[in-house]
Amino acid sequence: MRAVNDTFTKNTIELDGGEFIDSTFVECKLVYHGGALPKIEQSTLDNSTFALRGSAANTIEFLKLLWTLGERDAVESILANIKGA
């Protein structure tokens, strides 16, 4: 999906491989399955939520598994990388 200067209201939006530029999401559910990264630039999120499905959700479950196995330093390292620390 390619959206430029669009407004979405109360929609479910599949993000994988999408391009969203100068778009507004109002009370939307943004879903990422772990495929191609979306391009999201100069867009506004207004009371919208994110959901991870498929491979993306599996990655979260794997991190939870590592955490419960006591590999907290590994998970914290990944989070620090995400935060740019």
C-alpha positions in Angstrom: 0.0 0.0 0.0 1.2 3.5 -0.8 -0.4 6.4 0.9 0.6 10.1 0.5 -1.3 12.7 2.5 -4.1 10.4 3.4 -6.1 10.2 6.6 -7.2 6.8 7.9 -9.9 6.6 10.6 -10.7 3.5 12.6 -9.1 1.2 10.0 -6.9 -1.8 10.3 -3.8 -1.1 8.3 -1.3 -3.8 7.2 2.1 -2.2 7.4 4.4 -4.8 5.7 6.0 -3.3 2.7 3.8 -0.2 2.8 4.8 3.4 2.2 3.0 6.1 4.3 4.1 9.7 3.8 2.4 12.7 5.4 -0.4 10.4 6.5 -2.6 10.5 9.6 -3.9 7.5 11.5 -6.8 8.1 13.8 -7.9 5.3 16.1 -6.4 2.8 13.7 -4.9 -0.6 14.4 -1.5 -0.9 12.7 -0.5 -4.5 12.0 3.1 -5.7 11.3 3.6 -9.3 10.3 7.4 -9.3 10.1 7.7 -8.9 6.3 9.3 -6.0 4.4 9.8 -2.9 6.6 7.3 -0.2 6.0 8.3 3.3 5.2 6.6 5.8 7.5 7.6 9.4 7.2 6.1 12.7 8.6 3.0 10.8 9.7 0.8 11.3 12.7 -0.6 8.6 15.0 -3.6 9.7 17.0 -4.8 7.2 19.5 -3.8 4.3 17.3 -2.4 0.9 18.4 0.1 -1.6 17.0 -0.2 -5.3 16.7 2.4 -7.8 15.9 1.4 -11.0 14.0 3.2 -13.9 12.3 7.0 -13.7 12.3 7.0 -10.4 14.2 4.9 -11.9 17.0 7.2 -15.0 17.0 10.2 -12.7 17.6 8.5 -11.2 20.7 7.7 -14.7 22.0 11.4 -15.7 21.5 12.5 -12.7 23.5 10.1 -13.6 26.3 11.5 -17.2 26.2 15.1 -15.8 26.6 13.9 -13.6 29.5 12.3 -16.6 31.3 15.5 -18.7 30.8 17.5 -16.0 32.6 19.1 -14.5 29.5 18.0 -11.0 30.6 21.3 -9.5 29.5 20.8 -10.7 26.0 17.3 -9.2 25.9 18.4 -5.9 27.5 21.2 -5.7 24.9 18.6 -6.1 22.1 16.4 -3.4 23.7 19.4 -1.1 24.1 20.1 -1.6 20.4 16.5 -0.6 19.5 16.8 2.5 21.7 20.0 3.4 20.0 22.0 3.3 23.3 
